[in-house]
Amino acid sequence: MLHCIIFFFLLIGTVTGVRAQDTTATKPITTATTIYLKDGSQLRGTLLEETAESIRIKMDNLGEVTLALDKIERIERYTGGFYKNGRYWISNPHSTRYFWAPSALPLRKGEGYYQNAYVFVNSASVGVTDHFTMGGGFVLNPTFRDWQVLFLTPKISFPSQSNVTFGAGLIAVGVFNKQYNYDYQTGQELPSRIKANLGGITYGNVTFGGVERNASIGLGWGFTNENVASQPVLNVSYMSRIGRKMGFVTENWIIIPGGRGGGISILSGGIRFFSDRTAIDLALLVPAGAGLDTFIAIPYVDFVLKFGR
């Protein structure tokens, strides 16, 4: 019952956040501009037109203004941000993934990021094209012996004419264990072969919204070696800006119950802090399901570094 209550409030927050309109923020722009005039004053706005003699910008408080170039000391241009209440906000540097679950939004060609979670989980993703993202990583074994975990996370995206993006992908995990034979004559264990265990999930998802605020609903089926799960996994995730360098993220996995079996859920919510090239997530993971009557919250932390375009 507890997990149903928690998920209900998370879902309500997701739907409300997507439908809410932020009347104080301007529409994201491609070229934000700060103009430094020779008299010492500064003007900030959206660059509309630039000629050999003048420049025209649009500001929130003054509207459109045309300035002669001989009155301008220098011009600074920014890309991928927006102005809100007269201040320049950088664009969300990590909009294609929640904590671990991917959104349907793609990385642009040549754009990528490195992500580290819990120190030991390392991954990277790169936009091969504007519609195909390839990712992969590994779990660091501190002993560098006996076992290794590798994973791949390819994703293809299908943007539509509206603010909706469709996606499909795979999260494939391989666990490689070194097998030993015992030599009774010498009393030593001798490595014989490496055993591979494969698992993961195939999924399809749809994302509503854009870089600064979006919600995703996905459905997938888990697999291990040659077996496919009979119960699908539902993912509901949401992210939104709540400050100039801060965002809210929630990611929720629910195994849909089949027959008389109860469902299992992993719910999460947390804060994302970011600059133009980095992001840090601080969150809590809450397992829930039949038989779990005790509330447990597991801390989650990750670090993301953007590279490329």
C-alpha positions in Angstrom: 0.0 0.0 0.0 2.9 2.3 0.8 4.4 2.1 -2.7 1.0 2.8 -4.3 0.6 6.0 -2.2 4.2 7.2 -3.0 3.8 6.5 -6.7 0.4 8.3 -6.8 1.9 11.5 -5.5 4.9 11.2 -7.8 2.5 10.7 -10.8 0.3 13.6 -9.8 3.4 15.8 -9.6 4.6 14.6 -13.0 1.3 15.4 -14.7 0.9 18.7 -13.0 4.5 19.8 -13.9 4.0 19.0 -17.6 0.7 20.9 -17.8 1.8 23.9 -15.8 2.9 27.0 -17.7 5.8 29.1 -16.5 4.7 32.6 -17.3 7.9 34.2 -16.2 10.3 32.3 -18.5 10.9 33.3 -22.1 11.0 30.7 -24.8 14.4 28.9 -25.2 16.5 30.8 -27.8 19.3 29.9 -30.1 21.4 33.1 -29.6 21.3 34.9 -26.3 23.3 38.1 -26.5 24.9 40.6 -24.0 25.9 43.9 -25.5 28.5 46.1 -23.8 28.1 49.7 -24.8 31.0 52.3 -24.8 29.2 54.3 -22.1 29.6 51.4 -19.6 26.0 50.1 -19.8 24.9 46.6 -20.7 22.0 45.2 -22.6 20.8 41.6 -22.6 18.4 40.0 -25.0 17.8 37.9 -28.0 19.8 38.6 -31.2 17.4 39.3 -34.1 19.5 40.9 -36.8 23.0 42.0 -37.4 24.2 44.2 -40.3 27.4 46.0 -41.1 26.1 49.2 -39.4 23.8 48.1 -36.6 22.4 45.3 -34.5 18.9 44.6 -33.4 18.0 42.7 -30.2 14.8 41.9 -28.3 14.8 42.5 -24.5 12.2 41.5 -22.0 11.8 45.0 -20.5 12.4 47.3 -23.5 11.2 45.2 -26.5 13.1 45.4 -29.8 16.1 47.8 -29.8 18.4 48.8 -32.7 21.9 50.0 -31.9 24.6 51.4 -34.1 27.8 49.4 -34.1 29.9 52.5 -33.4 28.3 52.8 -29.9 29.1 49.1 -29.0 32.3 48.1 -27.3 31.8 44.4 -27.7 29.2 41.7 -28.1 29.0 38.3 -26.3 26.9 35.6 -27.8 25.6 32.4 -26.0 23.9 29.4 -27.5 21.4 27.0 -26.0 20.1 29.2 -23.2 17.3 31.5 -22.3 16.5 34.6 -20.3 14.3 34.5 -17.3 13.5 37.6 -15.2 16.3 39.4 -16.8 19.0 36.7 -16.1 20.6 34.4 -18.5 20.0 30.7 -17.8 22.1 28.0 -19.3 20.4 25.2 -21.1 19.9 21.9 -19.3 23.2 20.0 -20.0 21.8 16.5 -19.2 18.2 16.3 -20.7 18.5 12.9 -22.4 18.6 10.8 -19.2 17.0 10.9 -15.8 19.0 9.1 -13.2 19.5 5.9 -15.1 16.4 5.6 -17.3 16.7 7.3 -20.8 14.3 9.7 -22.2 13.4 9.5 -25.9 15.3 12.8 -26.5 18.5 12.2 -28.6 21.9 13.5 -28.2 22.9 15.6 -31.3 25.6 14.2 -33.6 29.0 14.7 -32.0 27.5 15.4 -28.5 28.2 13.1 -25.6 28.6 12.7 -21.9 30.4 10.7 -19.3 28.5 9.5 -16.2 29.8 8.1 -12.9 27.4 6.7 -10.3 28.4 5.4 -6.9 32.1 5.8 -8.0 32.2 2.3 -9.4 29.6 2.6 -12.2 31.0 4.3 -15.3 29.3 5.0 -18.6 29.5 7.2 -21.7 27.0 8.0 -24.5 27.7 9.7 -27.8 25.3 11.0 -30.5 26.3 9.0 -33.6 23.7 10.8 -35.6 21.0 13.2 -34.6 18.6 10.2 -34.1 20.9 7.4 -32.9 22.7 7.4 -29.6 25.3 4.8 -28.6 26.3 4.2 -25.0 28.1 1.7 -22.9 30.1 1.3 -19.7 31.4 -0.9 -17.0 31.2 -1.5 -13.3 34.7 -1.1 -11.8 35.9 -4.2 -9.9 38.2 -2.8 -7.1 40.2 -6.1 -7.1 40.5 -6.2 -10.9 40.1 -10.0 -10.6 37.6 -12.8 -11.2 34.6 -10.8 -12.5 33.7 -7.9 -14.7 30.4 -6.2 -15.6 30.0 -4.5 -19.0 26.9 -2.9 -20.5 25.6 -1.3 -23.7 22.8 1.2 -24.1 22.0 2.0 -27.7 18.9 4.2 -28.4 17.1 5.4 -31.5 14.8 8.5 -31.4 12.0 9.6 -33.6 11.1 13.2 -33.1 7.6 14.3 -34.3 6.3 17.7 -35.5 4.8 18.3 -32.1 6.6 18.4 -28.7 6.6 14.6 -28.6 9.5 12.2 -29.2 9.4 8.5 -29.6 12.3 6.2 -28.8 13.4 2.6 -28.6 16.5 1.0 -27.2 18.2 -1.7 -25.3 20.0 -1.9 -21.9 22.2 -5.0 -22.2 24.3 -6.2 -19.3 27.0 -8.8 -19.4 28.5 -10.4 -16.2 31.7 -12.2 -16.9 33.0 -14.6 -14.2 36.3 -16.4 -14.2 35.8 -20.1 -13.5 38.4 -22.1 -11.5 39.4 -25.8 -11.4 40.9 -27.2 -8.2 44.2 -29.1 -8.7 44.2 -31.7 -5.9 47.9 -32.6 -6.5 49.2 -29.1 -6.0 46.3 -27.8 -3.9 45.9 -24.8 -6.2 42.9 -23.3 -8.0 43.6 -22.9 -11.7 41.5 -20.6 -14.0 39.8 -22.6 -16.7 37.3 -20.4 -18.6 35.2 -17.3 -18.4 31.5 -17.8 -18.0 29.2 -15.0 -19.4 25.7 -14.3 -18.0 23.7 -11.8 -20.1 20.7 -9.8 -19.1 18.9 -6.5 -19.6 15.8 -4.9 -20.9 14.4 -3.9 -24.3 12.1 -0.9 -24.3 10.1 1.6 -26.1 9.2 5.0 -24.7 7.7 8.3 -25.5 8.8 11.7 -24.1 6.5 14.7 -23.8 8.2 18.1 -23.6 11.6 19.5 -24.4 15.1 20.0 -22.9 14.0 22.0 -19.8 10.9 20.1 -18.8 9.8 16.7 -19.9 8.1 13.5 -18.9 8.6 10.0 -20.2 6.6 6.8 -20.2 8.3 3.6 -21.2 7.5 -0.1 -21.4 10.0 -2.9 -21.6 10.7 -6.6 -21.1 13.6 -7.9 -19.2 15.7 -10.9 -20.3 18.4 -13.1 -19.0 20.4 -15.3 -21.3 17.7 -17.1 -23.4 14.8 -16.3 -21.1 12.4 -13.3 -21.5 10.3 -12.0 -18.6 6.6 -12.7 -18.7 5.8 -9.5 -16.8 6.6 -6.1 -18.5 8.3 -3.2 -16.7 6.8 0.2 -16.7 8.9 3.3 -16.4 7.5 6.8 -15.5 10.1 9.6 -15.2 10.0 13.4 -15.1 12.5 16.3 -14.9 12.0 20.1 -14.6 14.0 23.2 -13.9 13.3 24.6 -10.4 16.2 27.1 -10.4 18.9 28.8 -12.4 21.3 25.9 -11.8 19.0 23.3 -10.3 16.4 20.8 -11.4 14.0 18.2 -10.0 14.2 14.6 -11.3 12.0 11.6 -10.5 12.5 8.1 -12.0 10.2 5.2 -11.2 10.3 1.5 -12.3 7.3 -0.7 -11.7 7.1 -4.4 -12.6 3.5 -5.0 -13.6 2.2 -7.9 -11.6 1.0 -11.0 -13.5 -1.4 -13.5 -12.2 -1.5 -13.6 -8.4 2.0 -12.2 -8.0 2.5 -8.8 -6.5 4.3 -6.0 -8.3 7.7 -4.6 -7.4 8.6 -1.0 -7.7 11.7 1.2 -7.3 10.7 4.8 -6.9 13.1 7.8 -6.7 13.3 11.5 -6.6 16.0 14.1 -6.2 17.7 17.3 -7.1 20.0 17.9 -10.1 22.7 20.6 -9.8 24.4 21.7 -13.0 26.6 24.1 -14.8 27.1 24.4 -18.6 29.1 21.1 -18.8 28.4 19.2 -15.6 25.6 17.8 -13.6 25.4 16.2 -10.1 22.4 14.2 -9.0 21.5 13.7 -5.3 18.4 11.5 -4.8 16.8 8.8 -2.8 15.7 5.3 -4.1 12.7 3.7 -2.4 12.0 0.0 -3.0 8.4 -0.9 -2.6 6.1 -3.8 -3.3 4.2 -6.7 -1.8 5.7 -7.8 1.5 7.8 -4.6 1.9 6.1 -2.9 4.9 9.2 -1.1 6.1 10.1 2.2 4.5 13.7 2.1 3.1 15.4 5.0 1.4 18.7 4.4 -0.4 20.9 7.4 -1.2 21.9 7.9 -4.8 24.6 10.1 -6.3 26.0 10.5 -9.7 28.2 13.0 -11.7 27.9 13.8 -15.4 30.5 15.6 -17.6 29.3 16.8 -21.0 31.7 16.8 -24.0 31.6 17.4 -27.7 29.2 19.9 -29.3 
